[in-house]
Amino acid sequence: MKRLLLVAQMLLLSASLWAQQTQGVTVGQVPTIGISRSVSLHFISPEKISYVDLSSAAMIGDLPEKNILRVKVVPDSISSLISTGDAGLVTVVGESFIAQYKLVFLKSSDSGQISTQVNILPSHMSPLDISGISLTHSDFRSNAFRLLNERYKKPISMQSMFGISISVNRIMSLGDFVMLDIGFINDTNLKFDVDEIRFKIEDRKINRSTNVQSVEISPVFQLYPFESFKKSYRNIYVLKKATFPGDKIFNIELSEKQISGRKLNVALRYSDILEADTF
């Protein structure tokens, strides 16, 4: 009896393991899209596309925009596609999802079933769980606009020099990220052509007898391109959270292109970041 019970338990365990191994998406479960020799097929993603796979050499694709995948039939493959009708699978990976589609080659006479545009819908998506990535580009953008629309009393830190002012208006905590609302004012009649804006953790006091340690942090997102400003400008930058001791400062450095080469620095204390508001 015990032997029969043990065999039954082993069979149940084997069935459970088999079910776990076979879990997933089959070709028959993915949406089917009709494609033709004379029509380009465009997949429109709600997020930036980070990866694409075309399983068939009969298809080629490119990314004319960050969120648009264009797929075409390779002319030399048309004869084989006509005989089989199988144009392979398209896999599209965004920042937070993966979606797959089965392509079927159709004759031009089947125009009612040939697609020219496919919107990647939530029902087509399987979520991705990528360690270290908790927010998408769309999340950063929507929260950046929200921050721009909120009022603030006075800047947290500000520095003026050469007729140029740079101010940190607000600091917001967003998950594992920090959002900086930074303003720029030009009181001169000369346009400020931006060379670069850099974010660094540096020594608070520089001792000439020791090496200066500086750690640069690159933004993971900025709302607007930053090339120049005539009078006033405001932008949102998102950085990965970082900790630093009290003898360090978080320095924001704005530099101008040569020949003038004006340079400004505005510093934040660690307490300024610790006291950041939360969305």
SULQUI-V875038 format. One record per helix or strand of 2 or more residues. SS is the DSSP state (H for helix, E for strand). FROM is the first residue (numbers start at 1). LEN is the number of residues. If there is no record, write none. Layout:
BEGIN
ss->SS from->FROM len->LEN
ss->SS from->FROM len->LEN
END
This chain:
BEGIN
ss->H from->2 len->20
ss->H from->27 len->3
ss->E from->31 len->5
ss->E from->41 len->4
ss->E from->51 len->4
ss->E from->59 len->7
ss->E from->68 len->6
ss->H from->75 len->10
ss->E from->86 len->8
ss->E from->97 len->9
ss->H from->108 len->6
ss->E from->117 len->3
ss->H from->122 len->3
ss->E from->125 len->3
ss->H from->137 len->13
ss->E from->157 len->5
ss->E from->164 len->11
ss->E from->177 len->10
ss->E from->192 len->12
ss->E from->214 len->4
ss->E from->221 len->2
ss->E from->228 len->2
ss->E from->232 len->9
ss->E from->248 len->9
ss->E from->263 len->6
ss->H from->270 len->5
ss->E from->277 len->2
END
